[in-house]
Amino acid sequence: MVGSARTVTFPSPVSPGNTLFPLRRGPGDPCFQVDADGAIWRTSLLRSGSVTARIGRVAANAVDCTAWGSGAEEFLDALPAMLGAHDDLSGFEPLDPIVAKAYRRVPHLRLGRTDQVLEALIPAVLEQRVPGKDAFRAWRLLVTRFGTPAPGPAPQRMRVPPSAEVWLRIPSWEFHRANVDPGRARTVVGCAQRASSLERLAARPADKARAALTSLPGVGIWTAAETAQRAFGDPDALSVGDYHIPKMIGWTFLGRPIDDDEMVELLEPMRPHRHRVVRLLEASGLAYEPRRGSRLPLQDIRGL
């Protein structure tokens, strides 16, 4: 199978690894793999069909992509936005010394958008209220079992995510085998039922699209934010309700852990770029959280 190729050039340095990293659901993600040379392999299911893409930086400000499958041209057309070409820094003033230092370290960090709502929403639902490791495992098992083969010369074990119709048909016991409780399974199915209307949210302003997501049963502020960060490139989609982020923000800025309310108050002056601030701290290496807190316990429901 012959692939289609495209080069995206930016006016300043670009880091596809930093921009695309949030799309990876754990090291074993069947839809996102990284080569030894740093090239990124990504699969997706688009309106025009399935696609496998290999994305790699070829110059400080240029990224090459080769894509295979019936969705290749659509993927390549969306690539600039995915790499953050349309990221809008309007209103971003890094006045806080820590944020300013983070921005100086990674001024090339861009927030990308995929415009693929269900593709971002379902893994976010799987990550609700459970350790990341457990959610990543559930995603890996379900996509491997119900996804389709990746077109082109994809690395072994890569798969294309299931369509909305397939998510709807997954039996409850398959969710159970993947250690997904009935509540999250119902939410996944409910989101898949509304797939067409969900995809139209990509045309709305990010804040309004994020608010619309919270009208879905089982989708709260955290899940909507995690989806908006990836699908809409929303720079203000703060993950309120996250297990780690408030602690990290507190330790980084104040030298102590804080809760959601304190985090929201602390980051209010940074609106409408609160998520951007979190990403800058993470990508710059300035984010700090001592490894002494207890982790969320892993609850295995498969034997119940």
N, C-alpha and C positions, 0 to 999 in steps of 0.2 A: 504494500500500500504506500503510495507516494504522499508525502505530507505537504502542507502549504506553509509558507514561511513569511514572517514579517519582522521588521526591525522598528523599535520605538526609540526615538531619540529625545532626550530631555535637555533643557537649557542649562542644567546644573547636574552634579552627581546624583546617581540613583542607586538605591539598594533594594533590589527585588526580594532579597531574603527577608529583610526587616518588614517590608510592606506586606508580603504574602504570608509571613509566618502565622498570623492569627487564623488562617484558613486550615492549618494542619490540626487534626484532632488526634494528637498523640503520635509517638514515633512509629506506630504500626498502622497508621491511617492508610487504608487501601485506595484512597483518592488523592493522596499527597505524599510524595516521596522525594528525598533529596539525594542526588548523586555525590560521590566522593569529591567531585570538582565543584560542588555547590549548585549545580544546575537543579532546577525544581521540575518534577513531573507532577502534573495535575490532571485529574479527570473531572468531567462535568457532564450533566445532561441538560441540554439547551432545547429551545423550541425546534431547532433544525435537526436535532439528534445528538448522539453521544460524541464525545471528543476526548482525546488524550493530547496533552500539550507538554512540550519540554521548553522551559524558560531559563535563560541564562544571560548574565551580563557579559557583553563583549567589549565594552569600553566603560570608562568612568560614568559616562552619561548615556549609554546605549544598551538596550536589551534586545536580544534575539529570541524569537519564539517559532518553533515548528509545531504544527498541529495536524492530527490525523482524525479521520472520522467524518461523518456527515455534518457534525456541528463545528468543523474546523474554521470555516470562514466567519461564522458568527462569533466564535471565541476570539479570533484574531481582531475582529472589529471592536470587541469589548476590552481588549488587552490594555490600551492606554489608561482607561478608567480604573481597571483592576490594579494597575501599577501606580495609581495615584496622580495621573496627569491632570486631573480636574480637582485635585485637593485644593480647597480654598482656605488660605490663611488669614482672610479678612477678620479683623478684630482680635487677632492673637498678638498679645503684648507680653512677652515673658519678663515681667517686672520682678517677680520673686527670684532671689539669687539662686536658689536650687534649680528652678525651672530654667532660668537663663543659662546656667551651666550645662544642664541637660541638652538644651537646644544648641549650644555651641558645639557640643560633642557630636550630635547627630542632626545637623541642619538639613540633611538630605532625607530625613524620614518623611515619607508620604503615607497618607491614609488612602487605601484603595477601596473600591466598591465593585462588587460582582454583579449587582442587580438581580441576583438569584435568591429570592426570599425563602422559599421552602428549603432550599439546599443549606441555608444558614440556620433556619429555624429548627429543623428537626434535631440536629446534633445539640443545639442549645437546650432543647427540651430534655434530651437524654442526660444532659449534665446538671439538671436541676437537683439540688439537695443531696448530691452524692459526690464522693471523691472523684477527681478527674480520671484517675486510673481506671475506675470501674466504668465510667461513662465512655471512655475511649474504647474499652474492651467491647461494650455493648454496640457501639457504632461499627467497630471492626467486624464483629460477628454478623450483624444484620446486613451490612453492605456486602460482605463476602457471600452470604447466603442468598440474598435477594437482589443484589445488583447484577449488572451484565458485564461481559468481558470488555476490557479496555481495548479500543481499536489501536492499530499501529504497533510500534515496537516498545510497548510499555514494559516497565520492570515487572518481574514476576509478582503475582498476588495483587496487582492493581485491578480495581474494579470501578465501573461507572455507578454512581448512586442510583437507587431505585427511583422509578417514576412515582408520581402521586398515586396513580392507580395501583401500583404494586404495594406501596405502603398501606393502602386501604385494605388489601387482601391478606396481609400478614396475620396469621392466626395468633390468638392471645398466648398460646403455649410457646410460640417462638420468641415472643417478647420475654416470657418468663425464663426461658432457657438462656437468654442474654442478660438475665438479672435486671430486667426492667419491670418495675412494679406496675400494677394496673392503672394507677393514676397517670403516670407518664405515658404509658401505652395509649390510653384514651386520648391524651392530648395530641400525641403524634397523629393518630387517626383523624381526630377533629381538624387538625391543621391541613392534613392531606385532602380532606373533603372540601376545604376552602381554597385549594391551591390556585385556581384561576384568579380569584379576587385578591389573594395575597400577592401574586406577582405584579398586579397593577399598582401596588403600593410604591414600587420603585420610582414611579413617575411623580409621586408627591414630595413636598418638602420633608426632609428627614425627620424633623420633630413631630410633624403630623402623622407620618407613616409609623413612627415609633409608638405614638399614642394609640393609633388604630390597632396595632398588634396586641396591646393590652386588653382589647375588647374580646379577644379569643379566650374561651374557657381554658384555664390551666396555664395561661401565658401572663406572667406578671412583669414588673418593671425590669427585673434582672434579665429575664429571657428576651424581652423586647430590646433591651440595650445590647445584649450580646449579638442579636440578629442584626440590629441597625448598624453596629460597628462594621460588620462584614458586608452586608448586602447594600447598604446605603453610604458607607464611608462616613458615618455620622461623627463629627469631631466632638460632639457634646454628649454622646451616649454613655453616661457614667454607669458602671455596673453596681448600682445600689443593691445590696443584698448578697454581695460576693463574700465568700468565706475569708479570702486573703487580702483583697484590695484595701479595705479600710485599715487593716492592721499595717499594711505596707505604707500607705499614705501617712498614717500617724507616726510610724517610726522614722520615715524619711524626713518629714517636716518638723515634727515635734519631739522625736526621741522617745515616743511611747505609743502603745496601741490605742486606737480610737474606734468608735462604733460608726454605723452608717450616718446617724444624725450629725455627728461631729465632722465626718468626712464631707458631707454635703455643705455644711457651713464653711468649712475650711476652703473648699474648692469653688465656692460661689463666685468670688471675684474673677475666676478663670473661665466662667461661662462666656461664650458658647464653645469652649475648647477643653472641657474637662476631661474627656476621653483622650484627647491629644496629649494632655499633660501626663496622664497615666502611661501612655505608650512611650513618650519621651523618657520618662524615668526608667522604664523597663529596658528600652533599647540602648540607653546611654550607660547602663550599669549603675546608676545612682539610686535606683530603688533598693530599699533596705528593709529587711524583716528578719529578726533573729530566729534561728531554727530551734526554738524551744517550746513553742506552743503545741498543743495536742492536735492531731489530725482528725478529720472526720472519720468515724469508724466505717469500715466496709461492711455492708449488710448483704449477706448472701441469701437471696430468697428462692434460689433455684430448687432447693430441696423441700420447700414448703408445699 
